[in-house]
Amino acid sequence: MRRGARAGITAAIVLLVLLTAVVMGSWQGLQGGNAAEGDPRVTRSMGSAAVAQVLTDHQKIRMTQAMSADQIGDARGATLLVFRRGSLAPEALASVKRASTTAQDLVVVQPHQSVLKELVPEVESSGGVDGALTATCVTDLTTGKEEIGGPSETYRFVGATKGQVCFPGPAAITESGGAVVTFTRPSGQRVTVIGNPWIFSNSQLTELDHAAMAVRYLSRSPHLIWYLGIQDPRSTPKDAASSENAWPPAWFQPLVLALAGMVVALMWWRGRRLGRLAQEPLPVIVQANETTVARSQMYRRARQPAYAASVLQEATRHRLSPLLGLPEGSDTQSVAAAVSARTGRPTDQVLAALTSAPDSSEALTTLAGDLTTIEKEVRRS
């Protein structure tokens, strides 16, 4: 056999082994679920970085990310979000339960049955549904017309517990349960169990009323503790003992790395220089208004006209300062006085336009028009 043929066969075998490793890794990922789901650090589709950014940047919520039960810390006066859909070892579950008793609000998203039974024994699962669901309940967070979509677990109250059941599914399937149940414990703690994790995902946040619901459920307290539990054991030590025979074995990853190194060496050995690489600019065109439109839609869904107004007012002050000969970062009172002196408008009227907080979309539209008019008058004067 010629030397070139032997090298070709060797390269083909190495590539086949690498392809097998990639396929096995993908299969494991499908079997194990999406580890990024509900992670506020992840920007991929099932992560929750978008919700976390809205809460911290726009709602000014102080967020603590707890990867394990020990990182939850003091939950007094805070909202504790338990976004852990898998089971927990008894010691980890006990730590989470101790922390949850001191939280002002407890929000649990589609929990494992063992976690639900331990943290919220007043509630039990009543079946699963798929599709759009309407709130039909009127609370301080819902008007009864909001909609959510996607696969949902529904819940109902146990015994004499009373509360609100929202987003109900078909009665024949869910036995009068809903995708969101809320009640208040005698201690004053408000507990919410949510059966739809899609309302927190990056890919589904702008669908239906997901953004509004996510923001409302998590912004009742100025401090949010987001518990994922990805550093806590998923199972009891008894179950963990059976992992000794799991595939792939411990030696598989080093073998793949060694084979990958062999492929790189083979490519370097057999590769040929074809000259310098040619560089070309890529014709990528991004619409300048896409970010503005996306943010405005999120503010509208979250019903935050006051925050949208503050963004417009801050931008107007920033543009007016150099036009009026004021230093950058001048306070609102100074800007209003300078505008009044330049245009003849009453100072109180200008100050109201630069500081008022509208409570409706109509009032926000009127305020935006007033700010535009003031800026045009300053530029013309």
JOUR-V614630 format. One record per residue. N is the residue number from 1. RES is the residue in one letter. PSI is psi as a letter, one per 20 degrees, with the letter a starting at -180 (none if undefined). NEAR is the number of other C-alpha atoms within 12 Angstrom. D_FIRST is the distance of its C-alpha to the first C-alpha in Angstrom with 2 decimals. Layout:
N;RES;PSI;NEAR;D_FIRST
N;RES;PSI;NEAR;D_FIRST
//
This chain:
1;M;p;8;0.00
2;R;q;8;3.77
3;R;g;9;6.53
4;G;h;11;8.48
5;A;g;11;6.68
6;R;g;12;6.79
7;A;h;18;10.27
8;G;g;18;11.22
9;I;g;15;10.74
10;T;g;18;12.65
11;A;h;24;15.26
12;A;g;17;15.77
13;I;g;18;16.48
14;V;g;27;18.83
15;L;h;23;20.61
16;L;g;18;21.09
17;V;g;24;22.71
18;L;g;25;24.90
19;L;g;17;25.96
20;T;g;17;26.95
21;A;g;24;29.01
22;V;g;20;30.77
23;V;g;15;31.64
24;M;g;19;32.99
25;G;g;19;35.01
26;S;g;15;36.51
27;W;g;16;37.42
28;Q;h;17;39.12
29;G;h;14;41.05
30;L;h;12;42.34
31;Q;h;12;43.32
32;G;i;14;45.07
33;G;r;14;47.03
34;N;o;23;47.57
35;A;i;27;48.28
36;A;i;26;49.76
37;E;p;33;52.47
38;G;j;42;55.89
39;D;o;35;54.65
40;P;i;36;57.01
41;R;i;27;54.39
42;V;p;23;51.77
43;T;i;21;51.87
44;R;r;20;49.38
45;S;g;24;50.78
46;M;i;27;51.86
47;G;r;30;53.08
48;S;k;36;56.75
49;A;h;28;56.79
50;A;g;35;58.94
51;V;g;43;61.70
52;A;h;36;61.63
53;Q;g;27;62.04
54;V;g;32;64.97
55;L;g;37;66.67
56;T;g;24;66.31
57;D;h;16;66.68
58;H;h;25;69.14
59;Q;i;28;70.94
60;K;k;20;71.04
61;I;p;26;69.96
62;R;o;24;68.92
63;M;p;31;65.73
64;T;p;28;64.28
65;Q;o;32;60.72
66;A;o;31;60.49
67;M;i;28;57.00
68;S;r;30;58.51
69;A;h;35;61.92
70;D;h;25;62.87
71;Q;i;23;62.57
72;I;g;34;65.15
73;G;b;25;68.02
74;D;o;25;71.59
75;A;j;35;71.76
76;R;p;23;75.53
77;G;j;23;76.56
78;A;r;33;72.97
79;T;p;39;70.94
80;L;o;48;68.23
81;L;o;48;65.34
82;V;o;48;63.18
83;F;m;43;59.97
84;R;o;43;58.06
85;R;i;32;56.93
86;G;r;28;55.27
87;S;r;29;57.07
88;L;q;36;58.14
89;A;q;26;58.59
90;P;g;21;62.29
91;E;h;20;62.90
92;A;g;31;61.45
93;L;h;34;63.39
94;A;h;20;66.56
95;S;g;28;66.18
96;V;h;43;65.77
97;K;g;31;68.81
98;R;g;22;70.95
99;A;h;33;70.08
100;S;h;37;70.67
101;T;h;29;74.24
102;T;i;26;75.31
103;A;q;33;73.76
104;Q;g;32;76.10
105;D;p;37;73.70
106;L;o;45;70.90
107;V;p;43;68.28
108;V;p;45;65.63
109;V;o;43;62.80
110;Q;m;41;61.46
111;P;q;37;61.44
112;H;q;27;59.88
113;Q;h;25;62.52
114;S;h;26;62.91
115;V;g;36;63.40
116;L;g;35;65.88
117;K;h;22;67.86
118;E;g;26;68.20
119;L;h;34;68.90
120;V;m;40;70.82
121;P;i;23;72.25
122;E;i;26;74.73
123;V;q;40;72.00
124;E;q;36;69.62
125;S;q;36;66.90
126;S;j;30;68.09
127;G;r;26;64.95
128;G;q;27;62.44
129;V;r;30;62.75
130;D;p;23;60.69
131;G;a;21;62.20
132;A;p;26;65.00
133;L;q;33;67.91
134;T;q;28;71.31
135;A;g;31;73.19
136;T;j;22;76.56
137;C;q;25;78.03
138;V;o;18;80.21
139;T;a;21;79.78
140;D;i;13;79.95
141;L;i;26;76.26
142;T;q;29;76.18
143;T;i;18;78.44
144;G;i;22;77.30
145;K;i;20;75.39
146;E;q;30;72.11
147;E;q;32;68.87
148;I;q;42;65.52
149;G;r;34;62.44
150;G;r;28;59.27
151;P;p;23;58.77
152;S;q;35;61.71
153;E;p;38;62.91
154;T;q;39;66.67
155;Y;q;46;69.17
156;R;r;39;72.75
157;F;q;30;75.39
158;V;p;19;76.15
159;G;c;11;79.72
160;A;j;11;82.47
161;T;p;21;80.27
162;K;q;18;81.18
163;G;a;28;79.43
164;Q;p;33;77.86
165;V;o;36;75.20
166;C;q;38;73.44
167;F;l;45;70.81
168;P;q;42;71.44
169;G;a;37;69.12
170;P;p;22;70.25
171;A;h;18;72.73
172;A;h;13;71.19
173;I;g;20;67.89
174;T;i;25;68.99
175;E;l;22;72.34
176;S;k;26;74.27
177;G;r;38;71.75
178;G;q;42;70.55
179;A;i;51;67.48
180;V;p;49;69.69
181;V;p;44;72.50
182;T;p;39;74.78
183;F;r;30;77.62
184;T;p;22;79.62
185;R;r;22;80.05
186;P;h;11;83.48
187;S;i;13;82.30
188;G;i;15;81.96
189;Q;p;26;78.17
190;R;p;32;76.67
191;V;p;42;73.64
192;T;p;43;71.30
193;V;p;49;68.45
194;I;p;46;66.09
195;G;j;48;63.73
196;N;o;42;61.81
197;P;i;41;59.34
198;W;h;39;58.49
199;I;i;43;61.67
200;F;i;47;60.21
201;S;q;35;56.70
202;N;g;32;55.75
203;S;h;25;54.53
204;Q;j;28;57.70
205;L;h;36;60.35
206;T;j;30;61.76
207;E;q;25;61.92
208;L;c;28;65.37
209;D;k;35;67.43
210;H;g;36;64.65
211;A;g;42;65.31
212;A;g;34;69.04
213;M;g;41;68.66
214;A;g;44;66.14
215;V;g;37;68.40
216;R;g;31;71.57
217;Y;h;37;70.33
218;L;j;44;68.97
219;S;j;34;71.62
220;R;h;31;74.76
221;S;q;30;74.53
222;P;i;23;73.83
223;H;p;29;71.27
224;L;p;39;68.21
225;I;o;45;65.99
226;W;o;43;62.65
227;Y;p;41;61.16
228;L;h;41;57.57
229;G;k;38;56.95
230;I;i;31;53.19
231;Q;j;20;53.53
232;D;q;27;55.53
233;P;q;24;53.89
234;R;i;28;53.23
235;S;r;25;54.15
236;T;r;18;56.06
237;P;h;14;54.63
238;K;g;13;54.48
239;D;h;16;52.10
240;A;h;15;50.09
241;A;h;11;49.36
242;S;i;12;47.28
243;S;i;16;44.81
244;E;h;12;43.02
245;N;j;11;40.81
246;A;q;14;40.27
247;W;p;17;36.93
248;P;q;21;35.14
249;P;r;13;35.58
250;A;h;13;36.36
251;W;i;12;32.86
252;F;g;20;31.30
253;Q;g;19;32.44
254;P;h;14;31.24
255;L;g;18;27.77
256;V;g;26;27.74
257;L;h;18;28.98
258;A;g;17;26.30
259;L;h;25;23.52
260;A;h;24;25.39
261;G;h;17;25.45
262;M;g;21;21.69
263;V;g;26;21.41
264;V;g;17;24.02
265;A;g;15;22.31
266;L;g;20;18.99
267;M;g;18;21.13
268;W;h;12;22.98
269;W;g;13;19.95
270;R;i;14;18.26
271;G;q;11;21.62
272;R;q;10;23.42
273;R;p;10;27.17
274;L;j;7;28.77
275;G;r;6;32.26
276;R;q;7;35.19
277;L;q;7;35.78
278;A;p;7;38.55
279;Q;p;6;41.38
280;E;p;7;43.47
281;P;p;7;46.45
282;L;p;6;45.99
283;P;m;6;48.84
284;V;p;7;49.98
285;I;p;8;53.60
286;V;p;8;55.48
287;Q;p;10;59.00
288;A;h;9;61.44
289;N;j;10;63.60
290;E;g;12;60.97
291;T;g;12;61.64
292;T;g;15;65.40
293;V;g;13;65.34
294;A;g;18;63.14
295;R;g;24;65.45
296;S;h;24;68.55
297;Q;h;24;67.24
298;M;g;33;66.51
299;Y;g;31;70.02
300;R;g;28;71.55
301;R;h;27;69.73
302;A;i;36;70.66
303;R;m;28;74.24
304;Q;m;31;74.57
305;P;h;31;76.86
306;A;g;28;78.33
307;Y;g;30;75.02
308;A;h;34;74.12
309;A;g;36;77.56
310;S;h;25;77.00
311;V;g;28;73.79
312;L;g;31;75.76
313;Q;g;35;78.66
314;E;g;26;76.51
315;A;h;21;74.80
316;T;g;34;78.23
317;R;h;37;79.63
318;H;h;24;76.65
319;R;h;26;77.21
320;L;h;35;81.00
321;S;g;28;81.17
322;P;h;20;80.18
323;L;h;23;82.29
324;L;j;28;85.29
325;G;k;18;84.69
326;L;q;22;83.95
327;P;q;17;81.39
328;E;p;19;78.14
329;G;j;19;78.52
330;S;q;21;82.26
331;D;r;20;83.78
332;T;h;29;84.73
333;Q;g;23;88.49
334;S;g;25;88.17
335;V;g;39;86.09
336;A;g;36;88.58
337;A;h;27;91.53
338;A;h;30;89.93
339;V;g;40;89.12
340;S;g;24;92.72
341;A;h;18;94.10
342;R;g;25;91.91
343;T;i;23;92.38
344;G;i;18;95.66
345;R;q;23;94.18
346;P;q;18;95.73
347;T;g;23;93.76
348;D;h;20;93.83
349;Q;g;22;92.30
350;V;g;36;89.42
351;L;h;28;88.90
352;A;g;24;88.77
353;A;h;38;86.05
354;L;i;37;83.97
355;T;i;27;84.36
356;S;q;29;85.13
357;A;n;26;82.78
358;P;q;26;82.82
359;D;j;19;82.52
360;S;r;19;81.37
361;S;h;24;79.13
362;E;g;15;82.25
363;A;h;20;83.63
364;L;g;30;80.28
365;T;g;21;80.30
366;T;g;20;83.87
367;L;g;34;83.03
368;A;h;30;80.05
369;G;g;19;82.43
370;D;g;26;84.98
371;L;g;35;82.43
372;T;g;24;81.28
373;T;g;20;84.91
374;I;g;36;85.74
375;E;h;35;82.78
376;K;h;19;83.78
377;E;g;22;87.36
378;V;g;30;86.31
379;R;h;18;84.12
380;R;h;13;86.99
381;S;none;15;89.66
//
